[in-house]
């Protein structure tokens, strides 16, 4: 997933902040980022770059950012998505 270290990540894996909070699930996997659909009543999309991922294994992805920080850094309206 990233040029330095390929992290095996699949659609449906749970995504956690570095402080252990469940943020959501992987909705799509791209070459250099993950599209994460957040959990909750009004889900939003997070576009997490590969360098924002600390670990990925056994159906779990752990991000470099804490919960609120992840939303601030990686939430973008669809028209500003990295892929286009």
Backbone as JSON Lines, residues from 0, in Angstrom:
{"i":0,"aa":"X","n":[0.81,-1.19,0.0],"ca":[0.0,0.0,0.0],"c":[0.85,1.24,0.0]}
{"i":1,"aa":"X","n":[2.01,1.19,0.54],"ca":[2.89,2.32,0.49],"c":[4.22,1.82,-0.04]}
{"i":2,"aa":"X","n":[4.99,2.68,-0.67],"ca":[6.19,2.23,-1.36],"c":[7.21,1.62,-0.4]}
{"i":3,"aa":"X","n":[7.26,2.12,0.83],"ca":[8.23,1.61,1.79],"c":[7.82,0.26,2.34]}
{"i":4,"aa":"X","n":[6.57,0.13,2.79],"ca":[6.1,-1.11,3.38],"c":[4.66,-1.35,2.95]}
{"i":5,"aa":"X","n":[4.41,-2.41,2.26],"ca":[3.05,-2.72,1.85],"c":[2.28,-3.26,3.06]}
{"i":6,"aa":"X","n":[1.21,-2.6,3.42],"ca":[0.39,-3.05,4.53],"c":[-0.82,-3.78,3.97]}
{"i":7,"aa":"X","n":[-0.97,-5.04,4.31],"ca":[-2.11,-5.81,3.79],"c":[-3.4,-5.34,4.45]}
{"i":8,"aa":"X","n":[-4.23,-4.7,3.7],"ca":[-5.48,-4.15,4.22],"c":[-6.6,-4.52,3.28]}
{"i":9,"aa":"X","n":[-7.76,-4.87,3.83],"ca":[-8.89,-5.27,3.0],"c":[-10.15,-4.51,3.39]}
{"i":10,"aa":"X","n":[-11.07,-4.45,2.45],"ca":[-12.37,-3.83,2.69],"c":[-13.05,-4.55,3.85]}
{"i":11,"aa":"X","n":[-13.63,-3.77,4.75],"ca":[-14.35,-4.33,5.89],"c":[-13.54,-4.39,7.17]}
{"i":12,"aa":"X","n":[-12.23,-4.2,7.08],"ca":[-11.42,-4.22,8.3],"c":[-11.79,-3.06,9.2]}
{"i":13,"aa":"X","n":[-11.73,-3.28,10.51],"ca":[-12.01,-2.22,11.47],"c":[-10.82,-1.28,11.57]}
{"i":14,"aa":"X","n":[-11.11,0.02,11.73],"ca":[-10.07,1.04,11.8],"c":[-10.14,1.71,13.17]}
{"i":15,"aa":"X","n":[-8.99,1.75,13.84],"ca":[-8.89,2.32,15.19],"c":[-7.92,3.49,15.21]}
{"i":16,"aa":"X","n":[-8.2,4.46,16.07],"ca":[-7.27,5.55,16.29],"c":[-6.11,5.04,17.12]}
{"i":17,"aa":"X","n":[-5.06,5.82,17.22],"ca":[-3.89,5.37,17.99],"c":[-4.2,5.2,19.46]}
{"i":18,"aa":"X","n":[-5.28,5.89,19.94],"ca":[-5.67,5.76,21.34],"c":[-6.74,4.69,21.55]}
{"i":19,"aa":"X","n":[-6.95,3.84,20.53],"ca":[-7.79,2.66,20.69],"c":[-9.27,2.81,20.42]}
{"i":20,"aa":"X","n":[-9.71,3.97,19.93],"ca":[-11.14,4.15,19.63],"c":[-11.46,3.64,18.22]}
{"i":21,"aa":"X","n":[-12.57,2.93,18.11],"ca":[-13.04,2.46,16.81],"c":[-13.54,3.66,16.01]}
{"i":22,"aa":"X","n":[-12.93,3.88,14.85],"ca":[-13.34,4.99,13.99],"c":[-14.32,4.55,12.93]}
{"i":23,"aa":"X","n":[-14.15,3.33,12.42],"ca":[-15.03,2.85,11.37],"c":[-14.45,1.63,10.69]}
{"i":24,"aa":"X","n":[-14.78,1.48,9.39],"ca":[-14.33,0.33,8.61],"c":[-13.74,0.79,7.29]}
{"i":25,"aa":"X","n":[-12.82,-0.01,6.77],"ca":[-12.24,0.27,5.46],"c":[-13.33,0.07,4.41]}
{"i":26,"aa":"X","n":[-13.57,1.1,3.62],"ca":[-14.6,1.06,2.58],"c":[-13.98,0.82,1.2]}
{"i":27,"aa":"X","n":[-12.71,1.24,1.03],"ca":[-12.0,1.03,-0.24],"c":[-10.51,1.13,0.03]}
{"i":28,"aa":"X","n":[-9.73,0.39,-0.78],"ca":[-8.28,0.4,-0.66],"c":[-7.71,0.91,-1.98]}
{"i":29,"aa":"X","n":[-6.89,1.95,-1.89],"ca":[-6.24,2.52,-3.08],"c":[-4.73,2.39,-2.91]}
{"i":30,"aa":"X","n":[-3.98,2.73,-3.93],"ca":[-2.53,2.55,-3.9],"c":[-1.86,3.31,-2.76]}
{"i":31,"aa":"X","n":[-2.34,4.51,-2.47],"ca":[-1.65,5.32,-1.47],"c":[-2.53,5.82,-0.33]}
{"i":32,"aa":"X","n":[-3.75,5.34,-0.25],"ca":[-4.62,5.72,0.86],"c":[-5.76,4.73,1.03]}
{"i":33,"aa":"X","n":[-6.4,4.83,2.21],"ca":[-7.61,4.06,2.5],"c":[-8.79,5.01,2.58]}
{"i":34,"aa":"X","n":[-9.92,4.56,2.09],"ca":[-11.18,5.27,2.3],"c":[-11.85,4.58,3.48]}
{"i":35,"aa":"X","n":[-12.03,5.31,4.57],"ca":[-12.6,4.77,5.8],"c":[-13.96,5.4,6.02]}
{"i":36,"aa":"X","n":[-14.99,4.57,6.15],"ca":[-16.35,5.04,6.48],"c":[-16.48,4.96,7.99]}
{"i":37,"aa":"X","n":[-16.71,6.11,8.61],"ca":[-16.76,6.15,10.06],"c":[-18.01,5.49,10.6]}
{"i":38,"aa":"X","n":[-17.91,5.05,11.85],"ca":[-19.04,4.45,12.55],"c":[-19.89,5.58,13.1]}
{"i":39,"aa":"X","n":[-21.14,5.32,13.31],"ca":[-22.0,6.33,13.93],"c":[-23.24,6.59,13.13]}
{"i":40,"aa":"X","n":[-24.1,7.43,13.7],"ca":[-25.37,7.76,13.08],"c":[-25.22,8.47,11.74]}
{"i":41,"aa":"X","n":[-24.3,9.41,11.66],"ca":[-24.03,10.14,10.42],"c":[-22.6,9.86,9.98]}
{"i":42,"aa":"X","n":[-22.39,8.76,9.28],"ca":[-21.02,8.4,8.89],"c":[-20.43,9.41,7.92]}
{"i":43,"aa":"X","n":[-19.13,9.6,8.02],"ca":[-18.4,10.44,7.08],"c":[-17.25,9.61,6.53]}
{"i":44,"aa":"X","n":[-16.64,10.1,5.47],"ca":[-15.52,9.41,4.86],"c":[-14.21,10.07,5.29]}
{"i":45,"aa":"X","n":[-13.25,9.24,5.64],"ca":[-11.9,9.69,5.94],"c":[-10.98,9.14,4.86]}
{"i":46,"aa":"X","n":[-10.14,9.98,4.32],"ca":[-9.17,9.58,3.31],"c":[-7.81,9.51,4.0]}
{"i":47,"aa":"X","n":[-7.43,8.32,4.42],"ca":[-6.24,8.13,5.25],"c":[-5.06,7.74,4.37]}
{"i":48,"aa":"X","n":[-4.03,8.6,4.31],"ca":[-2.86,8.26,3.5],"c":[-2.1,7.09,4.12]}
{"i":49,"aa":"X","n":[-1.35,6.38,3.3],"ca":[-0.64,5.21,3.79],"c":[0.34,5.55,4.91]}
{"i":50,"aa":"X","n":[0.9,6.77,4.91],"ca":[1.82,7.12,6.0],"c":[1.08,7.45,7.3]}
{"i":51,"aa":"X","n":[-0.25,7.46,7.27],"ca":[-1.05,7.65,8.48],"c":[-1.39,6.35,9.18]}
{"i":52,"aa":"X","n":[-0.92,5.23,8.62],"ca":[-1.23,3.91,9.17],"c":[-0.02,3.38,9.93]}
{"i":53,"aa":"X","n":[-0.24,2.98,11.18],"ca":[0.82,2.42,12.01],"c":[0.92,0.91,11.82]}
{"i":54,"aa":"X","n":[-0.23,0.23,11.81],"ca":[-0.24,-1.22,11.7],"c":[-1.51,-1.69,11.02]}
{"i":55,"aa":"X","n":[-1.42,-2.84,10.36],"ca":[-2.59,-3.45,9.72],"c":[-2.39,-4.96,9.71]}
{"i":56,"aa":"X","n":[-3.25,-5.66,10.45],"ca":[-3.17,-7.13,10.51],"c":[-4.42,-7.67,11.16]}
{"i":57,"aa":"X","n":[-4.78,-8.88,10.82],"ca":[-5.87,-9.6,11.48],"c":[-7.18,-8.82,11.52]}
{"i":58,"aa":"X","n":[-7.5,-8.14,10.42],"ca":[-8.77,-7.44,10.34],"c":[-8.81,-6.11,11.06]}
{"i":59,"aa":"X","n":[-7.65,-5.6,11.49],"ca":[-7.58,-4.33,12.22],"c":[-6.54,-3.41,11.6]}
{"i":60,"aa":"X","n":[-6.89,-2.13,11.54],"ca":[-5.96,-1.1,11.09],"c":[-5.84,-0.1,12.22]}
{"i":61,"aa":"X","n":[-4.62,0.28,12.56],"ca":[-4.38,1.28,13.59],"c":[-3.74,2.5,12.94]}
{"i":62,"aa":"X","n":[-4.34,3.66,13.21],"ca":[-3.87,4.9,12.61],"c":[-2.88,5.62,13.51]}
{"i":63,"aa":"X","n":[-2.12,6.5,12.92],"ca":[-1.12,7.3,13.61],"c":[-1.77,8.4,14.45]}
{"i":64,"aa":"X","n":[-2.98,8.79,14.14],"ca":[-3.66,9.91,14.79],"c":[-4.66,9.45,15.85]}
{"i":65,"aa":"X","n":[-4.89,10.3,16.84],"ca":[-5.96,10.07,17.81],"c":[-7.3,10.34,17.13]}
{"i":66,"aa":"X","n":[-8.4,9.97,17.77],"ca":[-9.74,10.06,17.17],"c":[-10.09,11.39,16.56]}
{"i":67,"aa":"X","n":[-10.1,12.46,17.35],"ca":[-10.48,13.78,16.83],"c":[-9.49,14.28,15.79]}
{"i":68,"aa":"X","n":[-8.23,13.99,16.0],"ca":[-7.2,14.41,15.06],"c":[-7.4,13.74,13.7]}
{"i":69,"aa":"X","n":[-7.81,12.48,13.71],"ca":[-8.05,11.76,12.46],"c":[-9.15,12.45,11.65]}
{"i":70,"aa":"X","n":[-10.23,12.85,12.32],"ca":[-11.31,13.55,11.62],"c":[-10.82,14.87,11.05]}
{"i":71,"aa":"X","n":[-10.06,15.62,11.83],"ca":[-9.57,16.93,11.38],"c":[-8.62,16.8,10.21]}
{"i":72,"aa":"X","n":[-7.75,15.8,10.24],"ca":[-6.73,15.66,9.2],"c":[-7.24,15.05,7.92]}
{"i":73,"aa":"X","n":[-8.16,14.06,8.02],"ca":[-8.44,13.25,6.85],"c":[-9.87,13.28,6.34]}
{"i":74,"aa":"X","n":[-10.73,14.11,6.93],"ca":[-12.09,14.22,6.4],"c":[-12.09,15.29,5.31]}
{"i":75,"aa":"X","n":[-12.61,14.9,4.14],"ca":[-12.74,15.84,3.01],"c":[-14.05,15.56,2.31]}
{"i":76,"aa":"X","n":[-14.68,16.59,1.8],"ca":[-15.86,16.34,0.95],"c":[-15.44,15.51,-0.26]}
{"i":77,"aa":"X","n":[-16.36,14.72,-0.79],"ca":[-16.02,13.85,-1.93],"c":[-15.38,14.59,-3.1]}
{"i":78,"aa":"X","n":[-15.8,15.82,-3.36],"ca":[-15.24,16.54,-4.5],"c":[-13.76,16.86,-4.32]}
{"i":79,"aa":"X","n":[-13.24,16.7,-3.1],"ca":[-11.82,16.96,-2.87],"c":[-11.05,15.68,-2.55]}
{"i":80,"aa":"X","n":[-11.59,14.54,-2.92],"ca":[-10.93,13.26,-2.64],"c":[-9.6,13.2,-3.38]}
{"i":81,"aa":"X","n":[-8.61,12.52,-2.82],"ca":[-7.3,12.43,-3.45],"c":[-7.32,11.85,-4.85]}
{"i":82,"aa":"X","n":[-8.29,10.98,-5.14],"ca":[-8.3,10.32,-6.44],"c":[-9.01,11.12,-7.52]}
{"i":83,"aa":"X","n":[-9.46,12.31,-7.2],"ca":[-9.98,13.01,-8.32],"c":[-11.03,13.99,-8.23]}
